[in-house]
């Protein structure tokens, strides 16, 4: 005879909950991110072959009015941090290596898959919509303004790390990082504001889509890591 409290057997286990996540969230999040991203891009193209929307123009006018070397330097720093060799290779590889060093192999796989998928979808949508970048651009960039690859990459990385590490300060730091990236991309004239919204939505969606089928593995790995840390602390 067990001493389980009444109704304990009726409570879903953690495995059941994560399996439910695996079945449900990929469909919902995938549908949401693709529909919203495509609708934003379609709206942009229907409004005059990629011409800026009303709020795009208003935001860019504000940017041009307040441009100065004081803001340009940090914006250029964010440009290099979020793209090029540093953003595409050095930062992701360093994060993957750190996760593997701490034996978080499923987390490393999750981060890798989400980063690659995010970059791939960005390039796909850039080619699909072919939106021209603002004429006021201050940096060299390839063709295709929608969506913002820098913002998509920053958002994907922020959400993935927050899910993996499960710390409130990671969420806060991630939000701040994404906002700074969004502001820097529009300040440099590399993107319209709507481009950055598209990148943000895409990054969130990809992070959730890739997480869902790995949720159970990531949970188990995190629990093992937690028990290991507690054991070493004794």
C-alpha positions as CSV (number, residue, x, y, z in Angstrom):
1,X,0.0,0.0,0.0
2,X,1.4,3.4,-1.0
3,X,1.3,6.6,0.9
4,X,0.7,8.7,-2.1
5,X,-1.9,11.5,-1.5
6,X,-5.3,11.2,-3.1
7,X,-5.4,12.1,-6.7
8,X,-1.6,11.9,-7.1
9,X,-1.9,9.3,-9.9
10,X,-4.1,11.7,-11.8
11,X,-1.4,14.4,-11.9
12,X,0.5,14.4,-15.2
13,X,4.2,13.6,-14.9
14,X,6.9,15.9,-16.2
15,X,7.5,13.6,-19.1
16,X,3.9,13.8,-20.1
17,X,3.9,17.6,-19.9
18,X,7.0,17.8,-22.1
19,X,5.6,15.3,-24.6
20,X,2.5,17.5,-24.8
21,X,4.7,20.5,-25.5
22,X,6.5,18.5,-28.2
23,X,3.2,17.7,-30.0
24,X,1.5,21.1,-29.6
25,X,3.9,24.0,-29.7
26,X,5.8,23.2,-32.9
27,X,2.6,23.4,-34.9
28,X,1.4,26.6,-33.3
29,X,4.7,28.5,-33.2
30,X,5.7,27.4,-36.7
31,X,2.4,28.6,-38.1
32,X,2.5,31.8,-36.2
33,X,6.0,32.8,-37.1
34,X,5.7,32.0,-40.8
35,X,2.3,33.6,-41.2
36,X,3.3,36.8,-39.3
37,X,6.7,37.1,-41.0
38,X,5.2,36.5,-44.5
39,X,2.3,38.9,-43.8
40,X,4.6,41.7,-42.8
41,X,6.8,41.1,-45.8
42,X,3.8,40.9,-48.1
43,X,2.4,44.1,-46.6
44,X,5.6,45.9,-47.2
45,X,5.8,44.8,-50.8
46,X,2.2,45.5,-51.5
47,X,2.6,49.1,-50.3
48,X,4.7,50.1,-53.3
49,X,7.3,47.4,-54.0
50,X,9.0,47.6,-50.7
51,X,8.7,51.3,-50.0
52,X,8.7,52.2,-46.3
53,X,5.5,52.1,-44.3
54,X,4.3,55.3,-42.5
55,X,5.9,54.4,-39.2
56,X,9.1,53.4,-41.1
57,X,9.4,56.9,-42.5
58,X,8.6,58.6,-39.3
59,X,11.2,56.5,-37.4
60,X,13.9,57.1,-40.0
61,X,13.2,60.9,-39.9
62,X,13.8,60.8,-36.1
63,X,17.0,58.8,-36.6
64,X,18.4,61.2,-39.2
65,X,17.5,64.2,-37.0
66,X,19.5,62.8,-34.1
67,X,22.5,61.3,-35.8
68,X,25.8,62.1,-34.2
69,X,29.2,60.4,-33.5
70,X,28.1,59.7,-30.0
71,X,25.5,57.3,-31.1
72,X,27.3,56.1,-34.2
73,X,30.2,54.4,-32.4
74,X,28.1,52.0,-30.3
75,X,25.8,51.3,-33.3
76,X,28.9,50.3,-35.3
77,X,30.0,48.1,-32.4
78,X,26.7,46.3,-32.4
79,X,26.9,46.0,-36.2
80,X,30.2,44.1,-35.9
81,X,29.1,42.1,-32.9
82,X,25.9,40.9,-34.5
83,X,27.1,40.1,-38.0
84,X,30.2,39.4,-40.2
85,X,32.8,37.0,-39.0
86,X,32.3,37.9,-35.3
87,X,28.5,37.5,-35.2
88,X,28.2,34.6,-37.6
89,X,31.1,32.4,-36.6
90,X,33.1,33.6,-33.5
91,X,30.3,34.2,-31.1
92,X,28.2,31.2,-31.9
93,X,31.2,28.8,-32.0
94,X,32.3,30.2,-28.6
95,X,28.9,29.6,-27.1
96,X,28.7,26.1,-28.6
97,X,32.2,25.3,-27.2
98,X,31.2,26.5,-23.8
99,X,28.1,24.4,-23.7
100,X,30.1,21.3,-24.7
101,X,32.7,22.1,-22.1
102,X,30.0,21.9,-19.4
103,X,28.7,18.7,-21.0
104,X,25.5,20.4,-22.2
105,X,25.5,18.5,-25.5
106,X,21.8,18.7,-26.2
107,X,21.8,22.4,-25.4
108,X,24.7,22.8,-27.8
109,X,22.7,21.0,-30.5
110,X,19.7,23.1,-29.8
111,X,21.7,26.3,-30.1
112,X,23.3,25.2,-33.3
113,X,20.1,24.1,-35.0
114,X,18.2,27.2,-34.0
115,X,21.0,29.5,-35.2
116,X,21.4,27.7,-38.5
117,X,17.6,27.6,-39.1
118,X,17.2,31.3,-38.2
119,X,20.0,32.3,-40.6
120,X,18.5,30.1,-43.4
121,X,15.0,31.5,-43.1
122,X,16.3,35.1,-43.0
123,X,18.1,34.5,-46.4
124,X,15.1,32.8,-47.8
125,X,12.8,35.7,-47.0
126,X,15.3,38.3,-48.1
127,X,15.4,36.5,-51.5
128,X,11.7,36.2,-51.6
129,X,10.8,39.8,-50.9
130,X,13.9,41.6,-52.2
131,X,13.2,44.8,-50.3
132,X,15.7,47.6,-50.9
133,X,17.6,49.0,-47.9
134,X,17.2,52.6,-46.9
135,X,19.3,55.1,-48.9
136,X,20.6,56.6,-45.6
137,X,22.6,53.4,-44.8
138,X,26.0,54.0,-43.2
139,X,27.5,50.5,-43.5
140,X,28.1,48.0,-46.2
141,X,25.4,45.3,-46.4
142,X,24.2,42.7,-48.9
143,X,20.9,43.0,-50.8
144,X,17.7,42.4,-49.0
145,X,16.4,44.5,-46.2
146,X,13.5,42.4,-44.9
147,X,13.9,40.8,-42.4
148,X,16.8,42.0,-40.3
149,X,19.4,39.2,-40.0
150,X,21.1,40.9,-37.1
151,X,17.9,41.2,-35.1
152,X,16.8,37.7,-36.0
153,X,20.2,36.3,-34.9
154,X,20.2,38.3,-31.7
155,X,16.7,37.3,-30.8
156,X,17.3,33.6,-31.5
157,X,20.4,33.6,-29.4
158,X,18.8,35.5,-26.5
159,X,15.7,33.2,-26.4
160,X,17.7,30.0,-26.8
161,X,20.2,30.9,-24.0
162,X,17.3,32.0,-21.7
163,X,15.6,28.6,-22.3
164,X,18.8,26.7,-21.7
165,X,20.1,28.6,-18.6
166,X,16.7,29.3,-17.0
167,X,17.8,32.5,-15.2
168,X,15.8,35.7,-15.0
169,X,18.8,37.9,-15.6
170,X,19.4,36.1,-18.9
171,X,16.0,37.1,-20.1
172,X,16.6,40.7,-19.0
173,X,20.0,40.8,-20.7
174,X,18.6,39.2,-23.8
175,X,15.8,41.7,-24.1
176,X,18.3,44.6,-23.7
177,X,20.6,43.1,-26.3
178,X,17.8,42.7,-28.8
179,X,16.5,46.2,-28.3
180,X,20.0,47.6,-28.7
181,X,20.5,45.6,-31.9
182,X,17.1,46.8,-33.2
183,X,18.0,50.4,-32.5
184,X,21.5,50.1,-34.0
185,X,20.2,48.6,-37.2
186,X,17.8,51.4,-37.8
187,X,20.2,54.1,-36.6
188,X,22.8,53.0,-39.2
189,X,20.1,53.0,-41.9
190,X,20.7,49.3,-42.6
191,X,17.0,48.5,-42.0
192,X,13.6,50.0,-41.8
193,X,11.9,49.6,-38.5
194,X,9.5,47.0,-40.0
195,X,12.5,44.9,-41.0
196,X,13.6,44.7,-37.4
197,X,10.1,43.6,-36.3
198,X,10.2,40.8,-38.9
199,X,13.6,39.7,-37.6
200,X,12.4,39.7,-34.0
201,X,9.3,37.6,-34.7
202,X,11.3,35.2,-36.8
203,X,14.0,34.8,-34.1
204,X,11.4,34.1,-31.4
205,X,9.5,31.6,-33.5
206,X,12.6,29.7,-34.6
207,X,13.8,29.4,-31.0
208,X,10.5,27.9,-29.9
209,X,10.1,25.7,-32.9
210,X,13.5,24.0,-32.4
211,X,13.1,23.8,-28.7
212,X,9.7,22.0,-28.7
213,X,10.9,18.6,-30.0
214,X,14.0,18.8,-27.7
215,X,12.2,19.9,-24.6
216,X,12.3,16.6,-22.8
217,X,16.0,16.0,-23.6
218,X,16.9,19.5,-22.5
219,X,14.9,19.1,-19.3
220,X,16.6,15.9,-18.4
221,X,20.1,17.3,-19.3
222,X,19.4,20.3,-17.1
223,X,18.3,18.1,-14.2
224,X,21.4,16.0,-14.5
225,X,23.6,19.1,-14.5
226,X,21.7,20.4,-11.4
227,X,22.2,17.2,-9.5
228,X,25.9,17.2,-10.4
229,X,26.4,20.7,-9.1
230,X,24.6,19.8,-5.9
231,X,26.7,16.7,-5.4
232,X,30.0,18.7,-5.9
233,X,28.8,21.2,-3.4
234,X,28.4,18.7,-0.6
